[in-house]
Amino acid sequence: MARPKANEVTCAAVIGTGLIGGAWAALFLSRGIAVRASDPSPQGEAHLHKIIDRAWPVLERLGLAPDADRGRVSFFKDRREALDGAQFVQENAPEKLDLKIGLLADIDAVLPPEIVLSSSTSGFLPSRLQSQCVHPERLVVGHPFNPPYLVPLVEVVGGEKTEQWAIDWAADFYAHVGKRPLKLKREIAGFVANRLQAAIFREIIHLTKLDIASIADIDAAVAHGPGLRWAIMGPALTFHLARQTGIEDFIHLFAGEFNTYGLASGDTVVDADTYRRMVEGTHAEAAGRSLDALSKTRDETLIGIRQLLAGKDLPD
């Protein structure tokens, strides 16, 4: 099978139809790409259709490709059947390293070597994931953010044996289906966005341990403050605009000051009391609303933000 151009893919395989895999499937269908899916769970097919049902109204509002058809999805118990004819493969197995290494090796063994194989892992190094592959040169990480059909960012990462053509092709493909690919120059544990999230989460733990504010107020500090600006252009460019002389002056002025804050550092230990207060505070903030209800609210709000920003002269 010849590898198609990234913008000419007509069939993709989705291996693993959980929360992330199902969302990838919905996105591909919305861009006119047929999906061949597989999952070993007895509930795999039902769960896939549940996620597509949830995602499709959102995708309709964002705008479907002219040939989009949610009916162009096929489910196979045998993942080898799902791979038959696939021009791209997105793997979405649970975050268990040995499981992913074995699964990717199995897929690699039957998939034509020119077809890109991408893992949705949120932190495993692609060099580890490709360690048992016969054709490691085509394996990349395509790390999305939940839900993948709505949040544009996808981190594209290659391992020690990944060839540049695979990284470039994957990034072009993701851009074609409406994502904002971020190509890392080299692999690092947690990639970029999760490391940024980890830094914030460590500080949430630290502030909770010090009993400075409630979980709801800590969340509000981001959602009603810098988070609104970060949605437009990210923290570095936002900092650049914070001083009349730009980022250079900001760094000189604030880097030292930030060091006086006593930020979370070293190994972070979540003791039992901190854990209890974080869990209780989060549930108190949810105020009895289900995960599905919160997900719907999140989707509706993200649509509004994306529609508001569409067409504005903003940095890419």
ChimeraX commands (.cxc) that place a marker at each C-alpha (Angstrom):
marker #1 position 0.00,0.00,0.00 radius 0.5
marker #1 position 1.36,3.41,-0.94 radius 0.5
marker #1 position 1.23,6.06,1.77 radius 0.5
marker #1 position -1.32,8.72,0.76 radius 0.5
marker #1 position -0.75,12.43,1.09 radius 0.5
marker #1 position -1.75,13.59,4.57 radius 0.5
marker #1 position -4.77,15.48,3.19 radius 0.5
marker #1 position -5.95,12.53,1.09 radius 0.5
marker #1 position -6.54,9.92,3.81 radius 0.5
marker #1 position -9.91,8.23,3.32 radius 0.5
marker #1 position -9.70,5.44,5.91 radius 0.5
marker #1 position -8.23,5.41,9.43 radius 0.5
marker #1 position -8.06,2.66,12.03 radius 0.5
marker #1 position -8.83,3.46,15.66 radius 0.5
marker #1 position -7.54,0.81,18.05 radius 0.5
marker #1 position -9.14,1.21,21.47 radius 0.5
marker #1 position -12.56,2.83,21.67 radius 0.5
marker #1 position -12.56,4.30,25.15 radius 0.5
marker #1 position -13.00,7.98,25.92 radius 0.5
marker #1 position -10.07,9.09,23.75 radius 0.5
marker #1 position -10.36,6.53,20.95 radius 0.5
marker #1 position -14.07,7.14,20.54 radius 0.5
marker #1 position -13.48,10.87,20.35 radius 0.5
marker #1 position -10.78,10.42,17.69 radius 0.5
marker #1 position -13.20,8.27,15.70 radius 0.5
marker #1 position -15.88,10.96,15.84 radius 0.5
marker #1 position -13.42,13.61,14.68 radius 0.5
marker #1 position -12.19,11.51,11.75 radius 0.5
marker #1 position -15.76,10.76,10.66 radius 0.5
marker #1 position -16.58,14.48,10.78 radius 0.5
marker #1 position -13.73,15.14,8.33 radius 0.5
marker #1 position -15.02,12.60,5.81 radius 0.5
marker #1 position -12.68,9.77,6.83 radius 0.5
marker #1 position -14.04,6.24,7.19 radius 0.5
marker #1 position -13.16,4.60,10.52 radius 0.5
marker #1 position -12.35,0.96,11.19 radius 0.5
marker #1 position -12.38,0.49,14.98 radius 0.5
marker #1 position -11.52,-2.29,17.39 radius 0.5
marker #1 position -11.54,-2.80,21.16 radius 0.5
marker #1 position -11.32,-6.03,23.20 radius 0.5
marker #1 position -13.94,-4.88,25.72 radius 0.5
marker #1 position -17.43,-6.43,25.42 radius 0.5
marker #1 position -18.76,-2.87,25.71 radius 0.5
marker #1 position -16.29,-1.47,23.18 radius 0.5
marker #1 position -18.70,-1.06,20.25 radius 0.5
marker #1 position -21.51,0.35,22.39 radius 0.5
marker #1 position -19.15,2.79,24.05 radius 0.5
marker #1 position -17.83,3.91,20.67 radius 0.5
marker #1 position -21.32,4.79,19.47 radius 0.5
marker #1 position -22.14,6.52,22.74 radius 0.5
marker #1 position -19.18,8.84,22.31 radius 0.5
marker #1 position -20.01,9.50,18.66 radius 0.5
marker #1 position -23.59,10.32,19.74 radius 0.5
marker #1 position -22.25,12.83,22.26 radius 0.5
marker #1 position -19.70,14.36,19.92 radius 0.5
marker #1 position -21.69,14.62,16.69 radius 0.5
marker #1 position -23.92,17.60,17.63 radius 0.5
marker #1 position -20.78,19.45,18.74 radius 0.5
marker #1 position -19.01,18.62,15.48 radius 0.5
marker #1 position -22.05,19.70,13.46 radius 0.5
marker #1 position -21.91,23.10,15.13 radius 0.5
marker #1 position -18.20,23.41,14.37 radius 0.5
marker #1 position -18.85,22.47,10.75 radius 0.5
marker #1 position -18.68,19.09,9.04 radius 0.5
marker #1 position -16.70,18.25,5.93 radius 0.5
marker #1 position -18.95,17.93,2.83 radius 0.5
marker #1 position -18.50,14.14,2.80 radius 0.5
marker #1 position -18.81,13.64,6.57 radius 0.5
marker #1 position -20.90,10.60,7.44 radius 0.5
marker #1 position -21.12,9.18,10.95 radius 0.5
marker #1 position -22.35,5.93,9.42 radius 0.5
marker #1 position -18.95,5.21,7.88 radius 0.5
marker #1 position -17.70,3.48,11.02 radius 0.5
marker #1 position -17.11,-0.26,11.27 radius 0.5
marker #1 position -16.30,-2.21,14.43 radius 0.5
marker #1 position -14.22,-5.38,14.52 radius 0.5
marker #1 position -13.44,-7.69,17.41 radius 0.5
marker #1 position -10.28,-8.76,15.59 radius 0.5
marker #1 position -8.03,-5.71,15.42 radius 0.5
marker #1 position -6.22,-7.13,12.38 radius 0.5
marker #1 position -9.46,-6.78,10.45 radius 0.5
marker #1 position -9.68,-3.17,11.59 radius 0.5
marker #1 position -6.20,-2.53,10.21 radius 0.5
marker #1 position -7.07,-3.88,6.76 radius 0.5
marker #1 position -6.93,-0.97,4.32 radius 0.5
marker #1 position -6.15,1.65,6.97 radius 0.5
marker #1 position -4.06,4.59,5.75 radius 0.5
marker #1 position -3.38,5.81,9.29 radius 0.5
marker #1 position -3.65,4.17,12.72 radius 0.5
marker #1 position -4.43,5.84,16.05 radius 0.5
marker #1 position -3.78,3.60,19.08 radius 0.5
marker #1 position -5.65,4.39,22.31 radius 0.5
marker #1 position -5.05,1.52,24.73 radius 0.5
marker #1 position -4.98,2.10,28.52 radius 0.5
marker #1 position -1.87,3.80,29.93 radius 0.5
marker #1 position 0.02,0.62,30.76 radius 0.5
marker #1 position 3.50,0.64,29.25 radius 0.5
marker #1 position 3.94,-3.10,28.68 radius 0.5
marker #1 position 0.44,-3.34,27.20 radius 0.5
marker #1 position 1.11,-0.51,24.76 radius 0.5
marker #1 position 4.54,-1.82,23.75 radius 0.5
marker #1 position 3.09,-5.25,22.95 radius 0.5
marker #1 position 0.03,-3.86,21.18 radius 0.5
marker #1 position 2.03,-1.47,19.02 radius 0.5
marker #1 position 4.44,-4.28,18.11 radius 0.5
marker #1 position 1.49,-6.45,17.06 radius 0.5
marker #1 position 0.03,-3.66,14.93 radius 0.5
marker #1 position 3.43,-2.87,13.45 radius 0.5
marker #1 position 3.92,-6.51,12.43 radius 0.5
marker #1 position 0.91,-6.51,10.07 radius 0.5
marker #1 position 0.64,-2.86,9.02 radius 0.5
marker #1 position 2.45,-1.85,5.80 radius 0.5
marker #1 position 5.68,-0.07,6.81 radius 0.5
marker #1 position 4.84,3.16,4.99 radius 0.5
marker #1 position 1.68,3.74,7.08 radius 0.5
marker #1 position 2.08,6.02,10.11 radius 0.5
marker #1 position 1.26,4.46,13.48 radius 0.5
marker #1 position 0.41,6.96,16.22 radius 0.5
marker #1 position -0.12,6.44,19.95 radius 0.5
marker #1 position -2.38,8.62,22.08 radius 0.5
marker #1 position -0.22,8.07,25.16 radius 0.5
marker #1 position -0.20,11.02,27.55 radius 0.5
marker #1 position 3.36,10.55,28.75 radius 0.5
marker #1 position 5.23,7.42,27.67 radius 0.5
marker #1 position 8.35,8.08,25.61 radius 0.5
marker #1 position 7.96,6.96,21.99 radius 0.5
marker #1 position 11.42,5.38,22.18 radius 0.5
marker #1 position 10.01,2.94,24.74 radius 0.5
marker #1 position 6.82,2.39,22.77 radius 0.5
marker #1 position 8.67,1.53,19.54 radius 0.5
marker #1 position 11.19,-0.77,21.26 radius 0.5
marker #1 position 9.67,-3.99,19.91 radius 0.5
marker #1 position 8.56,-2.70,16.50 radius 0.5
marker #1 position 10.09,-4.00,13.29 radius 0.5
marker #1 position 9.41,-0.61,11.69 radius 0.5
marker #1 position 9.97,1.89,14.52 radius 0.5
marker #1 position 10.73,4.62,11.99 radius 0.5
marker #1 position 7.00,5.22,11.40 radius 0.5
marker #1 position 5.83,5.28,15.01 radius 0.5
marker #1 position 4.95,8.62,16.59 radius 0.5
marker #1 position 3.03,9.88,19.59 radius 0.5
marker #1 position -0.07,11.91,18.78 radius 0.5
marker #1 position -1.09,13.08,22.25 radius 0.5
marker #1 position -4.51,14.78,22.27 radius 0.5
marker #1 position -6.40,16.65,24.95 radius 0.5
marker #1 position -9.86,15.68,26.11 radius 0.5
marker #1 position -12.09,15.80,24.22 radius 0.5
marker #1 position -10.00,15.34,21.04 radius 0.5
marker #1 position -12.94,16.26,18.80 radius 0.5
marker #1 position -13.07,19.72,20.35 radius 0.5
marker #1 position -9.72,20.73,21.89 radius 0.5
marker #1 position -7.38,21.49,18.96 radius 0.5
marker #1 position -3.96,20.73,20.47 radius 0.5
marker #1 position -2.18,17.48,19.61 radius 0.5
marker #1 position 1.46,16.92,20.55 radius 0.5
marker #1 position 3.42,15.05,17.88 radius 0.5
marker #1 position 6.55,13.35,19.23 radius 0.5
marker #1 position 9.06,10.99,17.67 radius 0.5
marker #1 position 11.36,8.52,19.36 radius 0.5
marker #1 position 15.03,7.72,18.83 radius 0.5
marker #1 position 14.23,5.59,15.77 radius 0.5
marker #1 position 11.38,7.67,14.35 radius 0.5
marker #1 position 12.19,9.23,11.00 radius 0.5
marker #1 position 11.36,12.87,10.35 radius 0.5
marker #1 position 9.00,12.07,7.48 radius 0.5
marker #1 position 6.67,10.27,9.91 radius 0.5
marker #1 position 6.57,13.25,12.30 radius 0.5
marker #1 position 5.95,15.70,9.47 radius 0.5
marker #1 position 3.29,13.50,7.86 radius 0.5
marker #1 position 1.46,12.99,11.15 radius 0.5
marker #1 position 1.49,16.73,11.91 radius 0.5
marker #1 position 0.14,17.47,8.42 radius 0.5
marker #1 position -2.59,14.86,8.84 radius 0.5
marker #1 position -3.67,16.22,12.21 radius 0.5
marker #1 position -3.76,19.75,10.80 radius 0.5
marker #1 position -5.93,18.46,7.93 radius 0.5
marker #1 position -8.54,17.13,10.40 radius 0.5
marker #1 position -8.64,20.46,12.25 radius 0.5
marker #1 position -6.07,19.96,15.00 radius 0.5
marker #1 position -3.27,22.32,16.02 radius 0.5
marker #1 position -0.20,20.04,15.94 radius 0.5
marker #1 position 2.74,20.81,18.20 radius 0.5
marker #1 position 5.90,19.07,16.95 radius 0.5
marker #1 position 8.41,18.51,19.74 radius 0.5
marker #1 position 12.07,18.82,18.77 radius 0.5
marker #1 position 12.83,15.75,20.88 radius 0.5
marker #1 position 11.05,13.49,23.33 radius 0.5
marker #1 position 10.69,14.26,27.03 radius 0.5
marker #1 position 8.58,12.59,29.70 radius 0.5
marker #1 position 5.10,14.14,29.82 radius 0.5
marker #1 position 5.78,16.14,26.63 radius 0.5
marker #1 position 5.00,19.90,26.86 radius 0.5
marker #1 position 1.40,20.55,27.86 radius 0.5
marker #1 position 1.26,17.87,30.53 radius 0.5
marker #1 position 4.45,19.20,32.09 radius 0.5
marker #1 position 2.83,22.65,32.23 radius 0.5
marker #1 position -0.30,21.11,33.71 radius 0.5
marker #1 position 1.84,19.18,36.18 radius 0.5
marker #1 position 3.48,22.38,37.39 radius 0.5
marker #1 position 0.08,23.94,38.05 radius 0.5
marker #1 position -1.21,20.76,39.71 radius 0.5
marker #1 position 1.82,20.65,42.01 radius 0.5
marker #1 position 1.05,24.20,43.08 radius 0.5
marker #1 position -2.63,23.28,43.67 radius 0.5
marker #1 position -1.43,20.53,46.00 radius 0.5
marker #1 position 0.95,22.98,47.72 radius 0.5
marker #1 position -1.72,25.68,48.19 radius 0.5
marker #1 position -4.16,23.07,49.51 radius 0.5
marker #1 position -1.57,21.75,51.93 radius 0.5
marker #1 position -1.04,25.31,53.21 radius 0.5
marker #1 position -4.85,25.76,53.35 radius 0.5
marker #1 position -4.64,29.07,51.45 radius 0.5
marker #1 position -7.91,28.84,49.51 radius 0.5
marker #1 position -10.69,26.42,48.61 radius 0.5
marker #1 position -10.39,24.17,45.57 radius 0.5
marker #1 position -13.17,26.19,43.91 radius 0.5
marker #1 position -11.30,29.45,44.47 radius 0.5
marker #1 position -8.02,27.97,43.23 radius 0.5
marker #1 position -9.81,26.88,40.05 radius 0.5
marker #1 position -11.41,30.31,39.75 radius 0.5
marker #1 position -7.98,31.92,39.98 radius 0.5
marker #1 position -7.20,30.36,36.60 radius 0.5
marker #1 position -10.63,30.16,34.93 radius 0.5
marker #1 position -11.55,33.78,35.69 radius 0.5
marker #1 position -8.04,35.18,35.41 radius 0.5
marker #1 position -5.01,34.14,33.36 radius 0.5
marker #1 position -6.82,31.18,31.79 radius 0.5
marker #1 position -8.94,33.53,29.70 radius 0.5
marker #1 position -5.82,35.17,28.34 radius 0.5
marker #1 position -4.00,31.85,27.85 radius 0.5
marker #1 position -6.83,30.66,25.61 radius 0.5
marker #1 position -5.95,33.46,23.20 radius 0.5
marker #1 position -2.17,33.39,22.95 radius 0.5
marker #1 position -0.60,31.38,25.77 radius 0.5
marker #1 position 1.40,32.49,28.82 radius 0.5
marker #1 position 4.71,33.51,27.21 radius 0.5
marker #1 position 3.15,35.94,24.74 radius 0.5
marker #1 position 0.79,37.15,27.46 radius 0.5
marker #1 position 3.81,37.92,29.64 radius 0.5
marker #1 position 5.40,39.65,26.66 radius 0.5
marker #1 position 2.44,42.05,26.61 radius 0.5
marker #1 position 2.62,42.69,30.35 radius 0.5
marker #1 position 5.51,45.15,30.08 radius 0.5
marker #1 position 5.97,48.08,27.73 radius 0.5
marker #1 position 9.44,46.78,26.88 radius 0.5
marker #1 position 8.28,43.20,26.38 radius 0.5
marker #1 position 9.32,39.78,27.60 radius 0.5
marker #1 position 12.93,40.79,28.28 radius 0.5
marker #1 position 11.88,43.28,30.97 radius 0.5
marker #1 position 9.27,40.86,32.29 radius 0.5
marker #1 position 11.90,38.17,32.85 radius 0.5
marker #1 position 14.31,40.57,34.58 radius 0.5
marker #1 position 11.55,41.97,36.79 radius 0.5
marker #1 position 9.58,38.86,37.73 radius 0.5
marker #1 position 11.87,35.80,37.53 radius 0.5
marker #1 position 13.58,36.77,40.77 radius 0.5
marker #1 position 10.31,37.80,42.39 radius 0.5
marker #1 position 8.71,34.45,41.57 radius 0.5
marker #1 position 11.58,32.78,43.44 radius 0.5
marker #1 position 10.43,34.54,46.61 radius 0.5
marker #1 position 6.98,32.91,46.48 radius 0.5
marker #1 position 8.04,29.63,48.06 radius 0.5
marker #1 position 6.52,27.63,45.20 radius 0.5
marker #1 position 6.10,23.88,45.34 radius 0.5
marker #1 position 9.47,22.26,44.70 radius 0.5
marker #1 position 11.20,18.92,45.06 radius 0.5
marker #1 position 9.19,15.74,45.48 radius 0.5
marker #1 position 5.48,16.44,45.97 radius 0.5
marker #1 position 3.90,14.29,48.66 radius 0.5
marker #1 position 0.11,14.20,48.89 radius 0.5
marker #1 position -0.65,13.32,52.51 radius 0.5
marker #1 position -3.98,11.84,53.55 radius 0.5
marker #1 position -5.45,15.12,54.79 radius 0.5
marker #1 position -4.45,17.03,51.66 radius 0.5
marker #1 position -5.87,14.25,49.49 radius 0.5
marker #1 position -9.17,14.34,51.43 radius 0.5
marker #1 position -9.54,18.10,51.15 radius 0.5
marker #1 position -8.73,18.10,47.43 radius 0.5
marker #1 position -11.26,15.35,46.70 radius 0.5
marker #1 position -13.97,16.83,48.93 radius 0.5
marker #1 position -13.37,20.31,47.58 radius 0.5
marker #1 position -13.60,19.14,43.97 radius 0.5
marker #1 position -16.86,17.31,44.60 radius 0.5
marker #1 position -18.22,20.34,46.45 radius 0.5
marker #1 position -17.40,22.47,43.42 radius 0.5
marker #1 position -19.21,19.98,41.15 radius 0.5
marker #1 position -22.30,20.42,43.37 radius 0.5
marker #1 position -23.91,17.10,42.46 radius 0.5
marker #1 position -23.59,17.52,38.70 radius 0.5
marker #1 position -22.70,14.29,36.87 radius 0.5
marker #1 position -19.60,13.82,34.73 radius 0.5
marker #1 position -21.84,13.75,31.63 radius 0.5
marker #1 position -23.53,17.00,32.65 radius 0.5
marker #1 position -20.21,18.66,33.35 radius 0.5
marker #1 position -18.83,17.37,30.03 radius 0.5
marker #1 position -21.80,18.86,28.16 radius 0.5
marker #1 position -21.30,22.20,29.89 radius 0.5
marker #1 position -17.60,22.08,29.06 radius 0.5
marker #1 position -18.29,21.31,25.39 radius 0.5
marker #1 position -20.86,24.08,25.05 radius 0.5
marker #1 position -18.52,26.61,26.64 radius 0.5
marker #1 position -15.56,25.57,24.50 radius 0.5
marker #1 position -17.71,25.96,21.39 radius 0.5
marker #1 position -18.48,29.51,22.41 radius 0.5
marker #1 position -14.81,30.31,22.98 radius 0.5
marker #1 position -13.76,28.81,19.67 radius 0.5
marker #1 position -16.53,30.57,17.77 radius 0.5
marker #1 position -15.64,33.83,19.47 radius 0.5
marker #1 position -11.99,33.52,18.45 radius 0.5
marker #1 position -12.70,32.34,14.88 radius 0.5
marker #1 position -11.68,34.89,12.28 radius 0.5
marker #1 position -9.76,37.09,14.72 radius 0.5
marker #1 position -6.25,38.23,13.83 radius 0.5
marker #1 position -4.54,36.16,16.50 radius 0.5
marker #1 position -1.16,34.39,16.51 radius 0.5
marker #1 position -1.23,30.77,15.31 radius 0.5
marker link #1:1,2 radius 0.2
marker link #1:2,3 radius 0.2
marker link #1:3,4 radius 0.2
marker link #1:4,5 radius 0.2
marker link #1:5,6 radius 0.2
marker link #1:6,7 radius 0.2
marker link #1:7,8 radius 0.2
marker link #1:8,9 radius 0.2
marker link #1:9,10 radius 0.2
marker link #1:10,11 radius 0.2
marker link #1:11,12 radius 0.2
marker link #1:12,13 radius 0.2
marker link #1:13,14 radius 0.2
marker link #1:14,15 radius 0.2
marker link #1:15,16 radius 0.2
marker link #1:16,17 radius 0.2
marker link #1:17,18 radius 0.2
marker link #1:18,19 radius 0.2
marker link #1:19,20 radius 0.2
marker link #1:20,21 radius 0.2
marker link #1:21,22 radius 0.2
marker link #1:22,23 radius 0.2
marker link #1:23,24 radius 0.2
marker link #1:24,25 radius 0.2
marker link #1:25,26 radius 0.2
marker link #1:26,27 radius 0.2
marker link #1:27,28 radius 0.2
marker link #1:28,29 radius 0.2
marker link #1:29,30 radius 0.2
marker link #1:30,31 radius 0.2
marker link #1:31,32 radius 0.2
marker link #1:32,33 radius 0.2
marker link #1:33,34 radius 0.2
marker link #1:34,35 radius 0.2
marker link #1:35,36 radius 0.2
marker link #1:36,37 radius 0.2
marker link #1:37,38 radius 0.2
marker link #1:38,39 radius 0.2
marker link #1:39,40 radius 0.2
marker link #1:40,41 radius 0.2
marker link #1:41,42 radius 0.2
marker link #1:42,43 radius 0.2
marker link #1:43,44 radius 0.2
marker link #1:44,45 radius 0.2
marker link #1:45,46 radius 0.2
marker link #1:46,47 radius 0.2
marker link #1:47,48 radius 0.2
marker link #1:48,49 radius 0.2
marker link #1:49,50 radius 0.2
marker link #1:50,51 radius 0.2
marker link #1:51,52 radius 0.2
marker link #1:52,53 radius 0.2
marker link #1:53,54 radius 0.2
marker link #1:54,55 radius 0.2
marker link #1:55,56 radius 0.2
marker link #1:56,57 radius 0.2
marker link #1:57,58 radius 0.2
marker link #1:58,59 radius 0.2
marker link #1:59,60 radius 0.2
marker link #1:60,61 radius 0.2
marker link #1:61,62 radius 0.2
marker link #1:62,63 radius 0.2
marker link #1:63,64 radius 0.2
marker link #1:64,65 radius 0.2
marker link #1:65,66 radius 0.2
marker link #1:66,67 radius 0.2
marker link #1:67,68 radius 0.2
marker link #1:68,69 radius 0.2
marker link #1:69,70 radius 0.2
marker link #1:70,71 radius 0.2
marker link #1:71,72 radius 0.2
marker link #1:72,73 radius 0.2
marker link #1:73,74 radius 0.2
marker link #1:74,75 radius 0.2
marker link #1:75,76 radius 0.2
marker link #1:76,77 radius 0.2
marker link #1:77,78 radius 0.2
marker link #1:78,79 radius 0.2
marker link #1:79,80 radius 0.2
marker link #1:80,81 radius 0.2
marker link #1:81,82 radius 0.2
marker link #1:82,83 radius 0.2
marker link #1:83,84 radius 0.2
marker link #1:84,85 radius 0.2
marker link #1:85,86 radius 0.2
marker link #1:86,87 radius 0.2
marker link #1:87,88 radius 0.2
marker link #1:88,89 radius 0.2
marker link #1:89,90 radius 0.2
marker link #1:90,91 radius 0.2
marker link #1:91,92 radius 0.2
marker link #1:92,93 radius 0.2
marker link #1:93,94 radius 0.2
marker link #1:94,95 radius 0.2
marker link #1:95,96 radius 0.2
marker link #1:96,97 radius 0.2
marker link #1:97,98 radius 0.2
marker link #1:98,99 radius 0.2
marker link #1:99,100 radius 0.2
marker link #1:100,101 radius 0.2
marker link #1:101,102 radius 0.2
marker link #1:102,103 radius 0.2
marker link #1:103,104 radius 0.2
marker link #1:104,105 radius 0.2
marker link #1:105,106 radius 0.2
marker link #1:106,107 radius 0.2
marker link #1:107,108 radius 0.2
marker link #1:108,109 radius 0.2
marker link #1:109,110 radius 0.2
marker link #1:110,111 radius 0.2
marker link #1:111,112 radius 0.2
marker link #1:112,113 radius 0.2
marker link #1:113,114 radius 0.2
marker link #1:114,115 radius 0.2
marker link #1:115,116 radius 0.2
marker link #1:116,117 radius 0.2
marker link #1:117,118 radius 0.2
marker link #1:118,119 radius 0.2
marker link #1:119,120 radius 0.2
marker link #1:120,121 radius 0.2
marker link #1:121,122 radius 0.2
marker link #1:122,123 radius 0.2
marker link #1:123,124 radius 0.2
marker link #1:124,125 radius 0.2
marker link #1:125,126 radius 0.2
marker link #1:126,127 radius 0.2
marker link #1:127,128 radius 0.2
marker link #1:128,129 radius 0.2
marker link #1:129,130 radius 0.2
marker link #1:130,131 radius 0.2
marker link #1:131,132 radius 0.2
marker link #1:132,133 radius 0.2
marker link #1:133,134 radius 0.2
marker link #1:134,135 radius 0.2
marker link #1:135,136 radius 0.2
marker link #1:136,137 radius 0.2
marker link #1:137,138 radius 0.2
marker link #1:138,139 radius 0.2
marker link #1:139,140 radius 0.2
marker link #1:140,141 radius 0.2
marker link #1:141,142 radius 0.2
marker link #1:142,143 radius 0.2
marker link #1:143,144 radius 0.2
marker link #1:144,145 radius 0.2
marker link #1:145,146 radius 0.2
marker link #1:146,147 radius 0.2
marker link #1:147,148 radius 0.2
marker link #1:148,149 radius 0.2
marker link #1:149,150 radius 0.2
marker link #1:150,151 radius 0.2
marker link #1:151,152 radius 0.2
marker link #1:152,153 radius 0.2
marker link #1:153,154 radius 0.2
marker link #1:154,155 radius 0.2
marker link #1:155,156 radius 0.2
marker link #1:156,157 radius 0.2
marker link #1:157,158 radius 0.2
marker link #1:158,159 radius 0.2
marker link #1:159,160 radius 0.2
marker link #1:160,161 radius 0.2
marker link #1:161,162 radius 0.2
marker link #1:162,163 radius 0.2
marker link #1:163,164 radius 0.2
marker link #1:164,165 radius 0.2
marker link #1:165,166 radius 0.2
marker link #1:166,167 radius 0.2
marker link #1:167,168 radius 0.2
marker link #1:168,169 radius 0.2
marker link #1:169,170 radius 0.2
marker link #1:170,171 radius 0.2
marker link #1:171,172 radius 0.2
marker link #1:172,173 radius 0.2
marker link #1:173,174 radius 0.2
marker link #1:174,175 radius 0.2
marker link #1:175,176 radius 0.2
marker link #1:176,177 radius 0.2
marker link #1:177,178 radius 0.2
marker link #1:178,179 radius 0.2
marker link #1:179,180 radius 0.2
marker link #1:180,181 radius 0.2
marker link #1:181,182 radius 0.2
marker link #1:182,183 radius 0.2
marker link #1:183,184 radius 0.2
marker link #1:184,185 radius 0.2
marker link #1:185,186 radius 0.2
marker link #1:186,187 radius 0.2
marker link #1:187,188 radius 0.2
marker link #1:188,189 radius 0.2
marker link #1:189,190 radius 0.2
marker link #1:190,191 radius 0.2
marker link #1:191,192 radius 0.2
marker link #1:192,193 radius 0.2
marker link #1:193,194 radius 0.2
marker link #1:194,195 radius 0.2
marker link #1:195,196 radius 0.2
marker link #1:196,197 radius 0.2
marker link #1:197,198 radius 0.2
marker link #1:198,199 radius 0.2
marker link #1:199,200 radius 0.2
marker link #1:200,201 radius 0.2
marker link #1:201,202 radius 0.2
marker link #1:202,203 radius 0.2
marker link #1:203,204 radius 0.2
marker link #1:204,205 radius 0.2
marker link #1:205,206 radius 0.2
marker link #1:206,207 radius 0.2
marker link #1:207,208 radius 0.2
marker link #1:208,209 radius 0.2
marker link #1:209,210 radius 0.2
marker link #1:210,211 radius 0.2
marker link #1:211,212 radius 0.2
marker link #1:212,213 radius 0.2
marker link #1:213,214 radius 0.2
marker link #1:214,215 radius 0.2
marker link #1:215,216 radius 0.2
marker link #1:216,217 radius 0.2
marker link #1:217,218 radius 0.2
marker link #1:218,219 radius 0.2
marker link #1:219,220 radius 0.2
marker link #1:220,221 radius 0.2
marker link #1:221,222 radius 0.2
marker link #1:222,223 radius 0.2
marker link #1:223,224 radius 0.2
marker link #1:224,225 radius 0.2
marker link #1:225,226 radius 0.2
marker link #1:226,227 radius 0.2
marker link #1:227,228 radius 0.2
marker link #1:228,229 radius 0.2
marker link #1:229,230 radius 0.2
marker link #1:230,231 radius 0.2
marker link #1:231,232 radius 0.2
marker link #1:232,233 radius 0.2
marker link #1:233,234 radius 0.2
marker link #1:234,235 radius 0.2
marker link #1:235,236 radius 0.2
marker link #1:236,237 radius 0.2
marker link #1:237,238 radius 0.2
marker link #1:238,239 radius 0.2
marker link #1:239,240 radius 0.2
marker link #1:240,241 radius 0.2
marker link #1:241,242 radius 0.2
marker link #1:242,243 radius 0.2
marker link #1:243,244 radius 0.2
marker link #1:244,245 radius 0.2
marker link #1:245,246 radius 0.2
marker link #1:246,247 radius 0.2
marker link #1:247,248 radius 0.2
marker link #1:248,249 radius 0.2
marker link #1:249,250 radius 0.2
marker link #1:250,251 radius 0.2
marker link #1:251,252 radius 0.2
marker link #1:252,253 radius 0.2
marker link #1:253,254 radius 0.2
marker link #1:254,255 radius 0.2
marker link #1:255,256 radius 0.2
marker link #1:256,257 radius 0.2
marker link #1:257,258 radius 0.2
marker link #1:258,259 radius 0.2
marker link #1:259,260 radius 0.2
marker link #1:260,261 radius 0.2
marker link #1:261,262 radius 0.2
marker link #1:262,263 radius 0.2
marker link #1:263,264 radius 0.2
marker link #1:264,265 radius 0.2
marker link #1:265,266 radius 0.2
marker link #1:266,267 radius 0.2
marker link #1:267,268 radius 0.2
marker link #1:268,269 radius 0.2
marker link #1:269,270 radius 0.2
marker link #1:270,271 radius 0.2
marker link #1:271,272 radius 0.2
marker link #1:272,273 radius 0.2
marker link #1:273,274 radius 0.2
marker link #1:274,275 radius 0.2
marker link #1:275,276 radius 0.2
marker link #1:276,277 radius 0.2
marker link #1:277,278 radius 0.2
marker link #1:278,279 radius 0.2
marker link #1:279,280 radius 0.2
marker link #1:280,281 radius 0.2
marker link #1:281,282 radius 0.2
marker link #1:282,283 radius 0.2
marker link #1:283,284 radius 0.2
marker link #1:284,285 radius 0.2
marker link #1:285,286 radius 0.2
marker link #1:286,287 radius 0.2
marker link #1:287,288 radius 0.2
marker link #1:288,289 radius 0.2
marker link #1:289,290 radius 0.2
marker link #1:290,291 radius 0.2
marker link #1:291,292 radius 0.2
marker link #1:292,293 radius 0.2
marker link #1:293,294 radius 0.2
marker link #1:294,295 radius 0.2
marker link #1:295,296 radius 0.2
marker link #1:296,297 radius 0.2
marker link #1:297,298 radius 0.2
marker link #1:298,299 radius 0.2
marker link #1:299,300 radius 0.2
marker link #1:300,301 radius 0.2
marker link #1:301,302 radius 0.2
marker link #1:302,303 radius 0.2
marker link #1:303,304 radius 0.2
marker link #1:304,305 radius 0.2
marker link #1:305,306 radius 0.2
marker link #1:306,307 radius 0.2
marker link #1:307,308 radius 0.2
marker link #1:308,309 radius 0.2
marker link #1:309,310 radius 0.2
marker link #1:310,311 radius 0.2
marker link #1:311,312 radius 0.2
marker link #1:312,313 radius 0.2
marker link #1:313,314 radius 0.2
marker link #1:314,315 radius 0.2
marker link #1:315,316 radius 0.2
view
